[in-house]
């Protein structure tokens, strides 16, 4: 709630709910990733039912072009490639309340339109969900906080193939960046 007692204008930001992490045939797959799909689906269904803004932040690199990220990582998530496809059921709907924001870095905010989009809609809180906690989720949460947004990252909606780093990231998010609310609180704020 805001200080006036009115609900805080909130958006759901889904980060990289794409085949790369969730489909066994893809290079970035890890089995634990699928554990977050049901909780994320609950958040997404709730947001859709309530008309909450949903942002699908998805990594998309330009095929055939160089990218600074490829200095550390092999080519991945190129537009049109199988690893960049949405997990079935998590595709944006054409409702006017769901937006795709392509990103080329870990953070959904860095060099994208996300900050402007959220501010234009009067959003003050973001519920961030997706993969991986210690990489894209943490980077997105950090940049959201730096931009003045109230950041919530529900534990059940994110994980990593490096569980100790996921836990450390959630601890840092709670301590320095925003909140790691209960799942029930996250659903209620949407």
N, C-alpha and C positions, 0 to 999 in steps of 0.2 A: 504494500500500500504506500501511496505517497503521503506526504505530511498533511494533505487536505482530507485524507480518508478515502479518496477516490483510488481505484485500481491504477497501478503503474502501467503505462502503455508498454506492452511487451511484444517482442518478436521471437519466434523460434528460428534458430540458425542451425541448419543441418550441415555438417562438414563431411564431405567426401563419403557419402553413402553410395559408393560406386563399387562395381564388380572387382576392382583391383584388390580390395581387402576382404571381400566376402565370398568370392567364388574360387574354389579349390584350384582351378586351372590357371589362375592368374599369379603373377610373380610376387605380389605383396600380400597374398592371402596368409592369414594365420587363423587356426581353428577357433580361438577364443573370440574373434571378432563377431561371430554370429550371435553371441550371447547378448549383444546390445540391440539387435534388430527388433525384438518384441517391445522392449521399453521405448525405443525410438518411435516405433509404429504407434504406440499408445499416445505419445506426445503429439505426433503428427495428426492422428485422428482427432484428438482433442482440439488442436489448433484449427483444424479444418471445420469442425463442428461449431466452434465459437467465432470463426471469422478472424482469427489471429493471423497476422502477417507471418508467412513462412518463407525463409530464404534458403535456397538450396545452393550452398557454396561448394563448388566442385572444381577440382584441379583439372585444367585444360591447357595443354601446351600445343604450340603450333607445329604440325608435322613438317619435318624437313628443315626447320629453323633451329639455330643454336639457342640455348637457354642457359643462364648462369647456374641454374639448379643442377644441370647435367655434369657440372664439375665434380659433384659429390655423389650423384646418383645416376644410374643408367637411365636412358630414355624411358619415359613412362607417361601415362595419362594424356596421350596426344589426342586431339579432337578426332572423333570418329573411330578410335581404336576400341577393342573389346574391353580393355581394362578401365576405360573411362565411361562406360555405360552405367546408367543407374541400376541399382539393385531393383528387380521387379517389384512394383508396388510403391516405390519411393520416388517416382518421377514427378516433377512439378505438374500440377493441374492448371488448366487455363481458366482460373476463377477470378483473376484480378487481385487475389490475395496471396499468390505464390510467385516467387521470382527466382530465376537462376542467376547466380553471380559467379561467373568463371573467375578462377584465381590461378596464378602461376607461381605462387609461393605458398609457404605453410599457412600463413595467416589469411583469413578470409577478408581482412581489412586492407592489407598491403597492396597498393596500386590497383584497387578495385573501386567500384562505385558504392560499396556497402555502407560506408559511413554517411555519405550524402543521402542515400536511399532511406536509411533509418531516420535520419534527422528530418527529412522532408515529411515522413509519416508521423512525426512526433514521438518516436520510440525512445524510451529511457532505459528499458531493461532488455537484455538478451539472454535467452536460455540457449546454451550452446551444447550440441550433442553430435556424436559421430566418432571418427577415428583420426588419428591415434592420440591418446591423451597427452603423451609427452612431446608430441611434435605439433600437428596442426591444431589440436584443441587448445593446447597451452599458448601457442602463438596467437591464435584468434582471441582467446580470453585476455591476454596481455594487452593486445592492441585495442580491444574493446574498452578495457579499463582506462587505458591511456587517453582514449577519446571521450571519457566521461560517462560511459554507459555502466549501469549496474549489471554485473555479470554473474550468471548462475550456471553451474555445470553439474548436473545431477550425476552422481557416481554410477548409477545403473546404465547410463546412456553413453558411456565411453570406456574404452580399455586400450590395451596395447599388447604387442607381442613381447614387451619387456615390462612385466607386471611391477617390478620394483620402481621403475621410472614412472609408470602410471600413478602409483601411490604417492611418490614424491611430488609429482606434478599436482595432484589433487590437494595434497597438503599445502603446497605453495599457493595454489589458487585460493584456498580457504584463508590462508594467513595473509596474503599480500594483494590479491587481485580481485576477489569477489566472494562468492559463496558456493559451497557444495551442499545444496539443500537436499532434503529428503525428496524422494521421487514424488510423493504425494503433494508436497509443496510446489514442485515444478509443474505438475499437472494443474494444480489450482491457479497458479499465476497466469496460465495461458488463457 
